[in-house]
Amino acid sequence: MKEKIQKKVTREKDEEFAKGCNAHPCGGRMTDLGRSYFVEDKLEEAAHIGYKVVGPLLPTDRVFKPYEPAFAVVQVGSHQFKVSNGDCIYVEKLKYCEVNDKLILNKVLMAGSPTQTMIGRPILPEIAVHAVVEEHALDAKVIIFKKKRRKNYRRTKGHRQELTRLRITDVEGIEKPEAPPVGKTPKTAAKKVEKVAVAA
């Protein structure tokens, strides 16, 4: 009985909030597979996981850069990844983003380059890792088999974990050494070997 009353009260509060909210065309409510979410809840949960959706990737955006010798250790959910720009990582499914969305991974635990290393306590707020969502996929099937001997009890179940593939585009906020111009290599002075006459 208490659950019914609580559901009714929360439903009424949600309807009142949706009427007064003009932040989104759908009245502040985002629908996903029959469930309803508020924009604030979505942002809060995404920040808790460790990412922020910036927006869709436009055809005019030039986010992919050549490799730079800088890395970062980011936390997404309960997993940690060491990434550089151009890397591809698989994380547990991020439910509030679509394919080709630009993300900022803001839980950076450590960042480094050939000239500098920074360690967070526990995170580095001034470092940001930019990424693009490439696809939502399923992992390989895992078979769960349970058995109790002599009891005629066997249960077989399969599971495929939902994953999101991210392409890292930039590690921002750490100083990187300047790359030499393409095609030109610095010339080193060749040492001349002098022959010394040995007196006999």
Buried (B, 14 or more C-beta within 10 A) or exposed (E): EEEEEEEEEEEEEBEEBBEEBEEEEEBBBBEEEEEEBBBEBBEEEBEEBBBBBBEBBEEEEEBEEEEBEBBBBBBBBEEEBEBBBBBEBBBBBBBBBEEBBBBBBBBBBBBBBEEEEBEBEEBBEEBBBBBBBBEBEEEEEEEEEEEEEEEEEEEEEEEEEEBBBBBBBBBBBBEBEEEEEEEEEEEEEEEEEEEEEEEE
